[in-house]
Each structure stands twice: as C-alpha cells, then as structure tokens.
Amino acid sequence: MTQPNPQIAMQHATLAPHAAAAHLTPGVWRTVNRMLVRKAIAEYAHELIVEPERIGTAPGAGYDRYALRSDDGARVYTFEARVLALRHWSIRAETIDCTENGAEQALDALAFILDVKDRLGISEALLPIYLDEISSTLYGAAYKATKEGPDTPALLEADFQTIETAMSEGHPGFVANNGRLGFDAHDYRAFAPEAGSPVQVVWLAVHKEQAAFHCAADLDYARLMDEELGAATIERFRTTIESRGCQFDDYYLMPAHPWQWFNKLSIAFAPYVATRRIICLGYGKDRYLAQQSIRTFFNLSDRTKRYVKTSLSILNMGFMRGLSPYYMSGTPAINDFIKSVVANDPYLASQGFTILREVASLGFRNRYYETAVQADSPYKKMLSALWRENPLVHAREGQRLMTMAALLHTDREGRALLPTLIEASGLTPAAWLERYLDAYLAPLVHCFYAHDLVFMPHGENLILVLENHVPVRAIMKDIAEESAILNKDAPLPENVKRLAVDVPERVKLLAIFIDVFDGFFRYMNQILVEHGVCTEDVFWDAVAGCVARYQADHPQRAEKYAQYDLFAEEFLHSCLNRLQLGNNLQMVNLADPAGNLKMAGNLRNPLAGRQLAASANLAEAVEA
C-alpha cells in the first residue's frame, strides 16, 4: 500500500498540543472579534434582523453614529457607519464600542450573537451549533491573520494557486462562513485551503454492483483512469485488489478525501469494507491542493490533470458537504448540454465566456441508509466523486488565472487587491470596470435572457482570465448542482430534464439581483468607495452601462427586457443569513430552491433611474 508523503503525514501526526492554538493570542483575538462583530452588525442590519438607531452625525461624507441594543437592553453597541446602495452598512471597525450599564466591554462575537439571539430567531436546538460555527470562523480568521503569505502587492504577479490559498474571506454574505464542523485542529492544517498543505487522496476500489460511473460524451472510464493515474498505478491497484481474492474488472477506482475515509467511510461503510465491496488501495502518488470550495482539489504534481471533487461530510454554511450519487449520475450529461449551449452561442463565444465541465462522476450507494431514510439526507451523500476540467488550458501567453473571490480580498494591513489591480492596469476605474463587467456580467445577462439559463456566479465559482491585470474573460464552474433553466417546459433531453425548474415569475430575476448585485457587487462597491477609488455612482453607472449596451446590441428581446426589468425600482430581498439561521444543518432543499427563500422586504435597485443616462452615454459613444 502506498504510504503518504512523509512531510504531509507529519503535519497530521506530529502537531504539538500547544501548536493547535498558537495563533490564538490576545491581540489577534481582539482583532478578529472586532472584524466579525462589524460583519455581523452589517449583515444582520442588511437583512433587517437588527435595526441600528441613528444617534448623531460622524466625520466624513454620509457617516452617522448608530446604536444597537442587546435584546435585554443592558448592552449597547455604538459605531460610525454609512449606508451604501443595497442597504449595505459600511461600518468603521475601529469605532465600534460595547458598553454594559455604562461600563466598556471587550468586543466578543459570540457574546454579540447571544445579545441579539431573540432577533436572530434561531432555535435553541440549533443555537449551539451556530455558536460552534462562529467559534470556528474566528479560529480560522486568527490563523489567516498570523500565517505567512503574500501581501496584496505580491498577489499582483502571483500564480493561480498562490492566490487561491491567500484568500482572507469565504462567502462574504454569511456571518458564520467558515464553520467546517467536523475538522479538528490537525485537520484544519492538513485540509483547509488557507493552510496550503499538499494532500494525497485515498483511492478506493468500489464494486460495480453498487457504484455507477458516468462521463461526458468525449470520455470513457479507461481513458480517464489512464490519464489520472497512469499504467503503473493502475497495475499496482490491480495487484492489491486481486490479492484480496477479487476481480479487478468488478470494480471502479475512486478517489476519496483522506478525512472522509478515516472519519466516515471506514466506519459508516464498514459492512462494505468487510465484504470487499469497498477495498482501500491507499494513497495515490499525486499531490493536490484544496481549493476555496474545500472539497475540490487541484493537482500540484501534474498541472495538466483534472480537478478532483470528493464527498466531505463536514458541516459548512448550512450544508453537510457531501455529493449525491443520484445527482452525480446526471452530472456529465448536464455539463455536456450546457457546454453545447455556451459553445454554440455566437455572443458568448465573442465574450470568451465558457464553463469548466464536470466530465466524469462516480457514486456509491449505501443501501442501508437509502432504505432507512426516504428524504434527502447527508447520509446518502458520503461516497461520490467527480472530475472537472482543468482551467489552465484557457490561459494563453501573457494571461493568468485568478479566482473572482480575490476581487474582495483584503490583506492583513488592510490593503485591498481590487484597487491595486485597477491601479496596476493603468486604466481608469470606469474603464477597468467596463472590461470586467463585459467579461462577467454581460454573459450572465445574456444566458438569462437568451436561454433562461442561470448559474450560481459568486466569487468562488468564477475564474477570471487576466491580461495586464484586466479581466478579459470569465470561466464558470460548479455547473451541475448550481445551474438551472428557469422554464419548466423547456424542451430538454431526458437525461438533463432536472435542469428545468418551476419558480415563480417574481423570483426569476433574483438570479441576477441577489446572486450578482447583492451577493458580489455590493462588496465590490464598498471596497472601491472605502478606498477612494471611485464613487458609488461611478460603480453603478458602469453596471447600468453594461446592461444597456447588451440590451441595445440585442433589441430582438426587448419584450423580455421589459418583463424582467433589470432597471426596476426595487426587487425582493432574499436573505442568506436568515436561511442559515432557519436551519444551519440543511438550509436549502435542492429539489425546491425557490421554496426555501427567506425574504426581508425589498431592496432599492441601484440601477433604477440610470437607464436613460446609460442609453444616452451609449448613443454618444456610437456617434463618436
């Protein structure tokens, strides 16, 4: 059996007890608690969970002083803030104070959660789990605040994976966004993306009677294994299988996350291990790096190979991060279908927009859990894997790749990457934003209007291709589980019919308004304004201009633009934290995504009133 790289094994086996908490020092703890309290106030206020009271003015244009009382009124949080577009609270972290009966208190994120728990509406049964997630988020923030790594200027020229491991923040909207419940301190350093530790995956032989393999039309199992493992490793695995008295051809070879094998599969799947339905083959020879999405691995040993994504039964942001064998069965076909839509669309081709296909999937079904549990359950998602195309083939000479999440990155010194990129490009902020929006937003708008096709286009799901620090095209990933066609009657092939979803008309455009405007642009706008790069008007004028250009270039869909109006006065506010607080064990039923939405009134659309100005600017540009 192949042994792991000694250096990799050492990280997990020899971590001294004190080293597990070496980054938890008083000064760092004060800093990360202040920043998380700032985020909690901002996001809860954004979702109208709490409503700070204005108590006076503060220095700086648009800034005021606010107070927020605990549920019992004994503690008061005061701070300076201004409210930006989309009801976004831009809070000066250094101004946050907490007093109890007039006496100053240290800022404590866990105490803040308890101070407002009645308004959070989280059940008593789920509250301790949420507190665990907050503690883990603080633990990770303290680690990131102390670890060695590139600062913002260094990231300007950093490679794809250096940027991936340097990120300071996960999904920006969730207050508890790095729960990772199930990892211990050893696991954190071995498997967390920010730890940057090389990982060797565990390979299993899974019996074909309970395992199902599916692949893209231009791939087959033998070719996939040959390209991912090579003849020597396959032969070694064959010897191991046959030494158990089993036939090699009765099995598929399947990668598993090391944590999953040791913590779940070797125990929960013990009946199958004992009866040789699952045979552990040991570690593969390739080294991988965990991506921001934590259960997806990039191959460091051979950067031409595919990503590997595995089931990982840890709780993170409202989900146990498993992979459903049922969903895996349709994954390659769905990816082939969406790839064909994108590749055969002249406009998307002209924008360079593409997807990374999930080209193969392998799922193992545990009959015990499937018989016991009829409903959707994490217990049914413990052993699956998929392979995704490598994005490096999309970078030409002079180009580099970067996760779009990096546009929201701020280093330990408070230097944001987005302003640094814009300055290094030599473009004006407005010109840089125009190029970025043409690469990212315009293709998403086109997919919605031309194909009723929507993705989950947050920062971690997009890879930007840059030239001279300017985005030139966008690559969409995480396709099969997070894409949909918003037309239940769409004529689709049988094996991709699950893409068609039936959602109310009033929520269809939230795929842009919430997932893009509220979920990403809201934070970009704050960074640009707070760093003095441009005003809110410059940012939202650029967004309006992108939409207006697209619509002017495609007048044949004018009726649909009116029906789904991106310049509407306001839109429904679908809330992420309210979802997580409602059920942090499984916040969304994937079979009914619209039915899970939790609303908090409407948000004023920052594009409202900008359509005429954007159209006028467009007309002037055409005449010029």
LINQUI-V797412 format. One record per pair of residues at least 4 apart in sequence whose ideal C-beta (glycine too) atoms are under 6 Angstrom apart, sorted by the first residue. I is the first residue (numbers start at 1). J is the second residue. D is the distance in whole Angstrom. If there is no record, write none. Layout:
i = {I & I}
j = {J & J}
d = {D & D}
This chain:
i = {1 & 2 & 2 & 4 & 4 & 4 & 4 & 8 & 9 & 10 & 11 & 11 & 11 & 12 & 12 & 15 & 15 & 20 & 23 & 23 & 23 & 24 & 28 & 28 & 28 & 32 & 32 & 32 & 33 & 33 & 33 & 34 & 34 & 36 & 37 & 37 & 37 & 38 & 38 & 39 & 39 & 40 & 40 & 40 & 41 & 42 & 42 & 43 & 43 & 44 & 44 & 45 & 45 & 45 & 46 & 47 & 47 & 47 & 47 & 48 & 49 & 50 & 50 & 50 & 52 & 52 & 53 & 54 & 54 & 55 & 55 & 56 & 57 & 58 & 58 & 58 & 58 & 62 & 63 & 63 & 65 & 66 & 66 & 67 & 67 & 68 & 69 & 69 & 70 & 70 & 70 & 71 & 74 & 75 & 75 & 76 & 77 & 78 & 79 & 79 & 79 & 80 & 80 & 81 & 81 & 82 & 83 & 84 & 84 & 85 & 85 & 86 & 86 & 86 & 87 & 88 & 90 & 98 & 98 & 99 & 100 & 109 & 110 & 110 & 113 & 116 & 120 & 122 & 122 & 122 & 122 & 126 & 129 & 130 & 132 & 133 & 133 & 134 & 136 & 136 & 137 & 137 & 140 & 143 & 144 & 144 & 145 & 149 & 150 & 150 & 150 & 150 & 151 & 152 & 152 & 152 & 152 & 155 & 155 & 156 & 158 & 158 & 160 & 161 & 163 & 163 & 164 & 164 & 165 & 165 & 167 & 167 & 167 & 168 & 170 & 170 & 171 & 172 & 172 & 173 & 174 & 174 & 175 & 177 & 179 & 179 & 180 & 180 & 181 & 182 & 183 & 183 & 183 & 187 & 187 & 188 & 189 & 190 & 191 & 191 & 193 & 193 & 198 & 198 & 199 & 200 & 200 & 201 & 201 & 202 & 202 & 202 & 203 & 203 & 203 & 204 & 204 & 204 & 204 & 205 & 205 & 205 & 205 & 206 & 206 & 206 & 206 & 206 & 207 & 207 & 208 & 210 & 210 & 211 & 211 & 212 & 212 & 213 & 213 & 213 & 214 & 214 & 214 & 215 & 215 & 215 & 216 & 216 & 216 & 217 & 219 & 219 & 224 & 224 & 225 & 225 & 225 & 229 & 229 & 237 & 238 & 240 & 241 & 241 & 241 & 244 & 244 & 246 & 252 & 254 & 254 & 255 & 255 & 255 & 256 & 256 & 256 & 257 & 257 & 259 & 260 & 260 & 260 & 260 & 261 & 261 & 264 & 264 & 264 & 265 & 269 & 269 & 270 & 272 & 272 & 273 & 286 & 286 & 287 & 287 & 288 & 288 & 289 & 289 & 290 & 291 & 291 & 292 & 293 & 295 & 295 & 295 & 295 & 296 & 296 & 297 & 299 & 303 & 306 & 306 & 306 & 307 & 309 & 310 & 311 & 311 & 311 & 311 & 311 & 312 & 313 & 313 & 313 & 314 & 315 & 316 & 318 & 318 & 318 & 320 & 322 & 322 & 322 & 323 & 323 & 324 & 325 & 325 & 325 & 328 & 328 & 328 & 330 & 330 & 331 & 331 & 331 & 331 & 332 & 333 & 333 & 334 & 334 & 335 & 335 & 335 & 335 & 335 & 337 & 338 & 339 & 339 & 339 & 340 & 341 & 342 & 342 & 347 & 348 & 348 & 351 & 352 & 353 & 353 & 354 & 355 & 355 & 356 & 356 & 356 & 356 & 356 & 357 & 358 & 358 & 358 & 358 & 359 & 360 & 361 & 362 & 363 & 364 & 365 & 367 & 369 & 369 & 369 & 370 & 373 & 373 & 391 & 391 & 391 & 394 & 395 & 395 & 395 & 399 & 399 & 400 & 401 & 402 & 402 & 402 & 404 & 404 & 404 & 405 & 405 & 406 & 407 & 408 & 409 & 410 & 411 & 416 & 416 & 418 & 419 & 419 & 421 & 422 & 422 & 424 & 425 & 425 & 425 & 425 & 427 & 427 & 429 & 429 & 430 & 430 & 433 & 433 & 434 & 435 & 436 & 436 & 437 & 437 & 438 & 439 & 439 & 439 & 440 & 441 & 442 & 442 & 444 & 445 & 446 & 447 & 447 & 448 & 449 & 449 & 452 & 452 & 452 & 453 & 454 & 454 & 455 & 455 & 456 & 456 & 457 & 457 & 457 & 458 & 461 & 461 & 462 & 463 & 464 & 464 & 465 & 465 & 466 & 467 & 478 & 479 & 484 & 485 & 485 & 485 & 486 & 486 & 488 & 488 & 490 & 492 & 492 & 492 & 503 & 503 & 507 & 509 & 509 & 510 & 510 & 511 & 512 & 513 & 513 & 514 & 514 & 515 & 516 & 517 & 518 & 521 & 525 & 526 & 528 & 528 & 528 & 529 & 534 & 534 & 537 & 540 & 544 & 544 & 544 & 545 & 547 & 548 & 548 & 548 & 549 & 551 & 552 & 567 & 567 & 568 & 569 & 570 & 570 & 570 & 571 & 571 & 572 & 573 & 573 & 573 & 573 & 573 & 574 & 574 & 575 & 575 & 577 & 578 & 579 & 579 & 580 & 580 & 583 & 588 & 589 & 610}
j = {282 & 282 & 283 & 8 & 9 & 200 & 283 & 198 & 13 & 14 & 189 & 190 & 197 & 186 & 190 & 19 & 186 & 185 & 142 & 143 & 146 & 142 & 142 & 145 & 146 & 138 & 141 & 142 & 107 & 108 & 109 & 93 & 107 & 109 & 107 & 109 & 112 & 91 & 93 & 43 & 175 & 44 & 112 & 175 & 45 & 89 & 91 & 175 & 577 & 49 & 50 & 50 & 52 & 89 & 87 & 575 & 577 & 578 & 600 & 600 & 119 & 68 & 116 & 119 & 66 & 68 & 67 & 64 & 66 & 65 & 67 & 65 & 64 & 63 & 64 & 65 & 80 & 82 & 80 & 82 & 80 & 79 & 81 & 76 & 78 & 77 & 73 & 76 & 74 & 75 & 115 & 118 & 100 & 100 & 115 & 99 & 98 & 97 & 91 & 95 & 96 & 92 & 95 & 89 & 91 & 90 & 89 & 88 & 90 & 536 & 606 & 518 & 522 & 603 & 603 & 522 & 526 & 105 & 107 & 104 & 105 & 134 & 131 & 134 & 134 & 120 & 581 & 126 & 127 & 130 & 581 & 584 & 584 & 584 & 181 & 176 & 179 & 176 & 179 & 180 & 176 & 178 & 178 & 147 & 168 & 194 & 412 & 166 & 154 & 155 & 158 & 166 & 411 & 411 & 415 & 417 & 420 & 163 & 417 & 424 & 162 & 163 & 401 & 289 & 402 & 406 & 291 & 403 & 193 & 196 & 292 & 405 & 409 & 409 & 177 & 178 & 177 & 408 & 523 & 576 & 317 & 576 & 577 & 317 & 315 & 316 & 314 & 316 & 315 & 314 & 187 & 188 & 314 & 191 & 259 & 192 & 195 & 197 & 259 & 290 & 290 & 292 & 287 & 300 & 288 & 283 & 284 & 255 & 284 & 256 & 258 & 261 & 255 & 281 & 284 & 254 & 256 & 278 & 280 & 241 & 251 & 279 & 281 & 211 & 252 & 254 & 278 & 364 & 251 & 277 & 250 & 364 & 365 & 252 & 364 & 329 & 363 & 221 & 252 & 362 & 329 & 332 & 361 & 219 & 332 & 360 & 332 & 336 & 359 & 336 & 224 & 359 & 228 & 360 & 229 & 234 & 253 & 233 & 234 & 281 & 248 & 281 & 246 & 248 & 279 & 276 & 279 & 276 & 362 & 362 & 385 & 308 & 310 & 385 & 260 & 261 & 310 & 310 & 312 & 263 & 264 & 265 & 311 & 312 & 265 & 266 & 268 & 313 & 382 & 269 & 273 & 278 & 274 & 277 & 278 & 278 & 299 & 301 & 300 & 301 & 297 & 299 & 298 & 300 & 294 & 296 & 298 & 460 & 460 & 309 & 310 & 312 & 321 & 307 & 309 & 308 & 305 & 392 & 387 & 388 & 390 & 388 & 386 & 385 & 322 & 323 & 382 & 383 & 384 & 321 & 320 & 322 & 382 & 321 & 320 & 321 & 580 & 584 & 587 & 378 & 378 & 381 & 382 & 381 & 384 & 381 & 363 & 365 & 384 & 361 & 363 & 384 & 334 & 495 & 358 & 361 & 386 & 480 & 359 & 495 & 496 & 480 & 496 & 339 & 357 & 358 & 479 & 480 & 496 & 479 & 343 & 355 & 357 & 344 & 451 & 348 & 355 & 446 & 353 & 443 & 443 & 473 & 443 & 474 & 475 & 476 & 479 & 388 & 389 & 391 & 475 & 477 & 389 & 386 & 388 & 479 & 480 & 387 & 387 & 386 & 385 & 384 & 383 & 370 & 371 & 373 & 379 & 380 & 380 & 377 & 379 & 401 & 463 & 475 & 475 & 399 & 401 & 465 & 465 & 467 & 466 & 463 & 406 & 464 & 466 & 459 & 462 & 464 & 459 & 460 & 417 & 418 & 523 & 417 & 416 & 415 & 527 & 531 & 527 & 531 & 533 & 469 & 429 & 432 & 469 & 432 & 468 & 469 & 470 & 431 & 432 & 533 & 534 & 538 & 542 & 437 & 542 & 542 & 470 & 440 & 471 & 441 & 546 & 442 & 471 & 473 & 474 & 474 & 546 & 546 & 550 & 457 & 550 & 450 & 451 & 453 & 454 & 557 & 560 & 485 & 486 & 487 & 485 & 484 & 511 & 476 & 483 & 461 & 482 & 461 & 462 & 515 & 519 & 477 & 478 & 474 & 475 & 471 & 474 & 472 & 473 & 471 & 472 & 482 & 483 & 501 & 490 & 499 & 500 & 503 & 508 & 500 & 502 & 500 & 496 & 497 & 500 & 507 & 594 & 594 & 513 & 564 & 514 & 574 & 515 & 516 & 517 & 571 & 518 & 574 & 519 & 520 & 521 & 522 & 525 & 539 & 530 & 533 & 534 & 539 & 536 & 538 & 539 & 541 & 606 & 607 & 610 & 614 & 614 & 566 & 614 & 615 & 618 & 618 & 561 & 618 & 607 & 611 & 605 & 608 & 602 & 604 & 605 & 603 & 605 & 599 & 599 & 600 & 601 & 602 & 603 & 597 & 599 & 598 & 600 & 581 & 598 & 587 & 598 & 584 & 587 & 587 & 596 & 596 & 614}
d = {4 & 4 & 5 & 5 & 5 & 5 & 5 & 6 & 6 & 5 & 6 & 5 & 6 & 5 & 5 & 5 & 5 & 4 & 5 & 5 & 4 & 6 & 5 & 5 & 6 & 5 & 4 & 5 & 5 & 6 & 5 & 6 & 5 & 4 & 5 & 5 & 5 & 5 & 5 & 6 & 6 & 6 & 6 & 5 & 6 & 4 & 5 & 5 & 6 & 4 & 5 & 5 & 6 & 5 & 5 & 4 & 6 & 6 & 5 & 4 & 6 & 6 & 6 & 6 & 4 & 5 & 5 & 5 & 6 & 5 & 5 & 4 & 6 & 4 & 6 & 5 & 4 & 4 & 5 & 5 & 6 & 6 & 6 & 6 & 5 & 4 & 5 & 5 & 6 & 4 & 4 & 4 & 6 & 5 & 5 & 5 & 5 & 5 & 5 & 5 & 4 & 5 & 4 & 5 & 4 & 5 & 6 & 4 & 5 & 6 & 4 & 6 & 5 & 5 & 6 & 5 & 5 & 4 & 6 & 6 & 5 & 6 & 6 & 6 & 6 & 6 & 5 & 5 & 5 & 6 & 5 & 6 & 6 & 6 & 6 & 4 & 3 & 5 & 5 & 6 & 5 & 4 & 4 & 6 & 5 & 5 & 6 & 5 & 4 & 5 & 6 & 5 & 5 & 5 & 4 & 5 & 5 & 6 & 6 & 6 & 4 & 5 & 4 & 6 & 5 & 5 & 6 & 6 & 6 & 4 & 6 & 6 & 6 & 6 & 4 & 6 & 5 & 6 & 5 & 5 & 5 & 6 & 6 & 6 & 6 & 5 & 5 & 5 & 4 & 4 & 4 & 5 & 6 & 5 & 6 & 5 & 5 & 5 & 6 & 6 & 5 & 5 & 4 & 6 & 5 & 4 & 6 & 4 & 6 & 5 & 5 & 4 & 6 & 4 & 5 & 5 & 5 & 6 & 6 & 5 & 4 & 4 & 6 & 4 & 5 & 5 & 6 & 5 & 6 & 4 & 6 & 6 & 5 & 5 & 5 & 6 & 6 & 5 & 5 & 5 & 6 & 5 & 5 & 4 & 5 & 4 & 5 & 5 & 4 & 6 & 6 & 5 & 6 & 5 & 5 & 6 & 6 & 4 & 5 & 5 & 5 & 5 & 5 & 5 & 6 & 6 & 6 & 6 & 6 & 5 & 6 & 5 & 6 & 5 & 5 & 5 & 6 & 4 & 5 & 6 & 5 & 6 & 6 & 6 & 5 & 6 & 5 & 5 & 5 & 5 & 6 & 6 & 6 & 4 & 4 & 5 & 6 & 4 & 5 & 5 & 4 & 6 & 5 & 5 & 6 & 4 & 6 & 5 & 6 & 6 & 6 & 4 & 5 & 6 & 4 & 5 & 4 & 6 & 4 & 6 & 6 & 4 & 5 & 5 & 5 & 5 & 5 & 6 & 5 & 5 & 6 & 6 & 6 & 6 & 6 & 6 & 5 & 5 & 3 & 4 & 5 & 3 & 6 & 6 & 4 & 5 & 3 & 5 & 5 & 4 & 4 & 5 & 6 & 6 & 5 & 4 & 6 & 4 & 6 & 4 & 5 & 5 & 5 & 6 & 4 & 5 & 5 & 6 & 5 & 6 & 6 & 6 & 5 & 6 & 6 & 5 & 6 & 5 & 5 & 6 & 5 & 3 & 4 & 6 & 6 & 5 & 6 & 5 & 5 & 6 & 6 & 4 & 5 & 5 & 5 & 6 & 6 & 6 & 4 & 4 & 5 & 4 & 4 & 6 & 6 & 6 & 4 & 6 & 6 & 4 & 6 & 6 & 5 & 6 & 6 & 4 & 5 & 6 & 5 & 5 & 6 & 5 & 5 & 5 & 6 & 5 & 4 & 5 & 3 & 5 & 6 & 5 & 5 & 4 & 5 & 5 & 5 & 6 & 5 & 5 & 5 & 5 & 6 & 5 & 4 & 6 & 6 & 4 & 5 & 4 & 4 & 5 & 4 & 6 & 6 & 6 & 4 & 6 & 5 & 6 & 5 & 4 & 4 & 5 & 5 & 5 & 5 & 5 & 5 & 6 & 5 & 6 & 5 & 5 & 5 & 4 & 6 & 5 & 5 & 5 & 5 & 4 & 6 & 5 & 4 & 5 & 5 & 6 & 4 & 6 & 6 & 6 & 6 & 6 & 5 & 6 & 4 & 5 & 6 & 5 & 5 & 6 & 5 & 5 & 5 & 5 & 5 & 5 & 5 & 6 & 5 & 5 & 4 & 5 & 5 & 5 & 6 & 5 & 4 & 5 & 6 & 5 & 4 & 6 & 6 & 5 & 5 & 4 & 5 & 5 & 5 & 6 & 5 & 5 & 6 & 5 & 6 & 4 & 5 & 6 & 6 & 4 & 6 & 6 & 4 & 5 & 4 & 4 & 5 & 5 & 4 & 5 & 6 & 6 & 5 & 6 & 5 & 4 & 6 & 5 & 4 & 5 & 6 & 6 & 6 & 6 & 6 & 5 & 6 & 6 & 5 & 5 & 6 & 5 & 5 & 6 & 4 & 4 & 5 & 5 & 5 & 5 & 5 & 6 & 6}
